[in-house]
Amino acid sequence: MERTQILNKWQNEYGQGTVYKIYETVNGRKEFKAYQTKLKKLDGSVKQFTKKNKENLIEQIAGLIRQIDEGKIVVPRPKTTLIQSINYYVYCLEEKRGEGKISTSNFNQKNGNAQKIINILYKDDTLANRDIRDWQSSDTLKLMNYFKKRTQSANVLGTYLKIIQDSFFNSMNTNDFDAKDQNPIVQFKKNPVNMIDLKIDTETHRNDTMKLIEKWDFKMVKEFKETIENRVLRLVISICFSCGLRISEVLGLLTKDFIDNTGNYVPKLDVYSQIDSDGFQRNVKTSAGNRYVPLGTGLADELRNYIKHRNNDPFTKNNEILFPLFKDGKTMWHNYRTAHKELVPYLIGKFELPNNHKFHFFRHWCVTMWKRNAIYNGYDISRFIGHKNESVTARVYTHLFCKQLEEQDRCDKDDYINNRLF
């Protein structure tokens, strides 16, 4: 920024003092000493900043503005944008992480989504510069349309809105947003049309999920897998159906994450990362060794043969990515778009899935079958799918079809675990 822009932002947007000269008395005469300004914080404290050179002081002011924008310094501002509010929200999360109140993985996930929202806001000058006191429902709708260009998932859209909602609430604590005015995101969510869009009507969503799972019996899952000619993609889908992993977690595996022990140990996957939504990289969520998911003999054999074939191929034998993307003569991580592009063509005809289910449906299907046929107990299911505890799993998987069958109506447990049914 130019010096005039810096001073305008400092004084007019952030309500800070002017830059003024200070003098000292030498031998009865007033002589110029330095340039000074004051920083007024929200808690009422005032700090002076002094430099002999005016340009140096303006440079220091620019640094203070960056800290205010990042939420590291909180001031009673005459104007606050949503970007500033989100940055302050992230700063508060970082403090909670330092105090051990939230985990690093939880912080990384929320911070990552917050940065995506900020990047979207920067692309629209009106939204980027809108004072949150003047935020309208039309602004939220406009932002939602930007979000929908990135994703159709009701879960992801809800996650983005939750971050904005919490940022508005956070701004109430800094007097940037009036507590007596209802949070605009809360108002937006109460609109019946938006409730359907976000699947806030959980009863409808549960019923839709139940009907899909009823339709997709073992025979249909087997037929669907047989339509996938690409051996690698078929193996990826098999892992989703059999292990309850998110598609992003399957594509985030390394070859070494297949723990192929012999003897009394069953083969398993070590799941601790997932691919990025945009960049061709993977994000580590937890430390390795915390979440092991067992594999049946059928799926373990398929993985063994696949890795053996990979090791015999000079192009892929030294690549540690289990399911790499081949692009421009290189191997790299998939991202959501490339995964979507390769898998969606198979979801046609009777195998077509609605936008609000897509690949996450495979995970719901797997968990439902585990519970329905008493394949694993509640503790193991929550552990395998990466939930914090059983109560989280119980809240998510509550549709009627997810109830345990009578013993005589269940499938054979051994056949299910060892992948003989689908």
N, C-alpha and C positions, 0 to 999 in steps of 0.2 A: 504493500500500500504506500501511496505518497504520504508525505508528512501531514498535509492538510486533511487527508482521509483518516489518518491515525488519530489526529487531535479531535476531529469531528466525532469519530466513534467513541473516543474516550469521554468527551464532555457531553455530547448530546444523546448518544445511545445508552451509555453506561452511567450517566449522571455524575461523572467525576469532576474534580476541580480543574481549573485552568492551569496552564504553565505560567509561572510568574517569576520575577526576579527577586532575589533577596540581597540585602546590603549589610555591610558591617561598618562600624565607625572606627576610623583610623586617624589618630591625631586630630580629632574633632571634625573630621570630614567623613561623609558617607561614601563608601566605595562598593562597587559591585562585587558580590561574593560568588553567587551561583544561580542556576535555574532550579526551580522546585515545583513539585506537584504533590497532591495528596490522594491516597487511595482510601476510600470509605467502604468498609466491609459491612455485610448485612448485620453482624453482631454489634455494630456501633463503634467498633474500633477504627482508628485512623492511623495510617502509616505514611510518613513523608519519604519522598524520593528526591535526591538532590544530585545534580551534576553541574560541573563548571561549563561544559559544552552543551548547548541546547540540543544539537543533533544526537548526542549520546543519550540525553534524557528521553527524547522522542523514541529512540531505539529501545530504551528500557520500557517505555509505555507500551510499545508494540508487543513486547514479550509478556507484559501483564495482561494485555488484551487476549493473547493466545491462551493464557492460563484461565482467564474468565470464560472464554469460549469452550474450553475443555472441562469446565466445571471444577477446576482445582482451586479457584478463588471465587467465593460467592459474594455478590454485591447486590444492593437494592437497585435494580435496573429500571429505567423508565420504559424500556422496550426489551422483550425477550422473544426470540424465535424458537421454533420447535427443535431446530438443530442444537441450539444452546441447551435447551431443556433435556434433550436426549443425552448430550455429552455430560451434563451434570448427573443424570440418572446413572450413567456408566461409572462416573467417578465415585458415586455412593456405593455402587456394587463392588468396586475395587476395594473400598474401605472395608466392606463387609467380608470380602475374601481375606483381606489381611487380618481381620479379627477372627477368622475361622467360622463365620456365620453361614457362608455359602462355599461350596466346593470350587476348585479351579475349573473343573469341566463345566459346571453350571455357569460360572462366570464367562468362560470362553464362548459357550453357546449363545448366551444373551448378548454379549459384546459383539459377536460376529453378526447376529441379526440386527443389532442397533446400527452397526456400520453400514449394512446394506440399505437400511432405511435412510440414513443420512446421505448416502450416495444418490439415492433416488430423489431426495428433496433438493439436492444441489442442481439437479437437471431442470428444475422448474423455479425460475427466479421469484415468482409470486409466492409459492409455498415456502421457499427458502427464507424469504424476508418478511413473511407474515408475522406480526406480533401475535403471540398466542392468546392475548386478551381479545383479539379480533377474529379468532378462528371460527369459521362457519361450518355447518354440516356439509355444504358444497365442497369445502376444502378437503374434508375427510373422504368424501365420495371420489374426488379427483385423485387423491392419494391411493385409494383402494383400486382404482382403475390402473394406476401404475403398477401396483402390487400384482394385479391379475395378469399383467404381461409377463411377469416372472414365474407365477405359479397359479394353479387352479386348486391347490390343496386347501381345504377349509381349515385344516390344522395349522398350516404355515401362515395363512392369512390371519387367523386368530392370534398366533404368536406375535406377528408384526403389530397388530392392534393393541395387544396387551402391553408391549413395550411403550407405545405412544401413550396409552392410558396411564401407565405408571409414571411416565415422564411428566404428564400434566399434574398428577397428584403430587409428585416431587416438587414441582414448581410452586405449589401452594405453600410449601414449607419455606420458600425463599421470597414469598410475597409477590412473585412474578405473575401468579395466577390467583384470582380471588376465590377463596374457598366456598363462598356462597353461590358462585356460579357452578352449575353442574358440569362435571367432566364431559366434554363434547364426545369422547369416544364411548362413554357409557350411554349417552343419548343415542348415538349412532347404532349401538348394538340392540337398543330397545325397539328399533324400527322393525316391524314384522317382515318386511322384504329382506332386510339385511340379516335377520335371524335365520331365514331360510338359506341365504347365501353362505353364511358362516356355519351352518349346521348347528346353531345354538339350540334348535329344537331337537334335543338329543333323542327323544322318543322316536321321531321320524327316522333319524340316522340309524338308530339301533334296529328298527324294523327293516330298513333297506339292507343293512348288513346281514341280518338274519335270513332274509329271502335269498340273497346271493349265495350264502353258505349252504343253504338247503339245496339250491340248484347245483352247486359245484360238489357233487359226490365224488367218491374215489374214481369211478369210471370216467367222469368228465375231466378230472385233473389229469388222469393218464392220457386221455385223448388230446388234451391241450398240449401236454409236453411232447407228444408225438408229432404235433404240427410244427414244432420248432426244429428246423433242419440243422441249424448251427449247433454243433455239439457243445461248444463253450456256453452259449446262452442257455441251452437246455439244462446244463449242469448248474448254472447260476439260479435258474428258476427252481430247480429241484431242491437246492439248499434253502431257498426262501420258504417253500412249502413244507419242508421237513424240519427245519430248525427254528422257524419263526423270526429269522433275521430280517431287518430292513434291507432293501435292495442296495442302499448306500453302504451298509455294513459288509455285505457280501463282496461288493466291488472294492472295499477298503482292506481286504485281506492280503497278507503276504503268503508266499509259499510255506514259510516256516511256521505260520499260524495254524497249519494243519498238523496237529500233534498225533502222529501215527504210532502210538505205543503198541507193543505186543504183550503177550502174556495175559495178566489179569486186568490190564487197563484197556478201556474201550477207546477207539479213536475219537478225537474231538477237535473242535475249532476254538482257538483263543481269540475272542472278539473284544477289541478295545479301540477301534477307530472306524471312520467312515469317509467316503469321498466328499469333496467340497461341492457346493452347489454350482459354483462358477469356475474357479480355477482348476487346472488339471493337477490336483494334489489331494492328499488325504489329511484329515484332521484327527489327531489322537484324542480320544475322549477320556480314557482312564489309563492307568498303568497296565501293562500286560500281566496276565496270570490271574486276573480278578473274575473273569467271566468265561468259563469253559462251557461249550455246548456239545453234548455227545452226538456222535454220528452212528447210524446203523451200518450194518455190513455192506448193504447194497450201495449206499452213497459213498462210504469210505473206499470201496473198490473202484468206483467211478473216479474219485479224486486221485487215488493212487495211479491209475492208468493215465489220467490226464497229465499229472505232474511228470510221470515217466516219459510220456510223449514230448512234453515241453523240454525235458532235460536232454532229449535226443535231437532236438532242433537247435542248430547252431545260432539261430537268430534270437531264440528266447531262453536258452538254457541258463544264461547268466542273469536273467531278469528276475528280481525278487517279487514283483507284483503277481499275485495269483491269477487275476483276470485282467490283463492289461488292454489298453486301447492302442491299436496300431494306427498311427497318424503321421503322414509325411515321412515314411521310412523310419519312424521312431516308435518306441513303446513308452507309454505314459499312463497315468491314472485316468480313469473315466471321470466325468462330472455328470451332474443330473441331466444335462441336455443330451449328451452322447448316449447315456444309458436309456433315456426316454426314446431317442431316435431309433435305437436298435431293437427295443423290445415292443414298442407300441404296435408295429405292423402285425404282430401275432395276435393282438387283442381285437379280433374282428369276428363278425358273424355271431354265433352263439357264445363265443368267448369274450365278447366285448364287455368292458367294465365302465361304469360311469366315472366322470372326471374326479369326483370326490372320493373314489376308492383307489382305482388304478393299482399300482404295485403294492401299496400298503395292505391291500386285500389279502395277499398271500400270507402275510403275518397274522392277520385276524383269523384266517382259515386255519392255520396251524395251531394257534392257541386254542381255538374252539374245539378242534379235534382232540387235542391233548386232554382238555377238561371233560369233553363229552364222553370219551372212551376210557377215562381214568388212566391215561398213559403215564402221566407224572402227577405228583401232588402239587398243591398250590405254591408251596415254598420253592420247589424246583422250577416250576413254570416261570415265576417272577424272576428267579435268578437267571434262567436261560435267556429270557427276552430282555434283560437289562433293566428291569424295574427296581426301584429302591426297596420295595417290600410287597407283600401279598395284597395289601389294601389298595395299592395303586392299580395292580392288575385287576382286582375285583371291580374297581370303579370304571375301568375302561371296557372290560369284557362282560357286559351285563345283559346282552340280548337273550331272549328266551331259549334260543337254540344252543346256548352255551352251558346248559345244565347237564349234569352227569346222567348218563343213561343207566337203566337197570342192567345188572351184570349180564343177563342173558341176551341183551340187545347190543352189547358193545362188540367192536371188532376185536380180532385176536391181537393182543398186545405185542407179542413177539413179531408177528407179521408186520404190524405197523412200524415198530421201531426199526426193523431191518429192511424197510422200503420195498416190501413185496406187494403192497396194495395199490400203489399209484406211481 
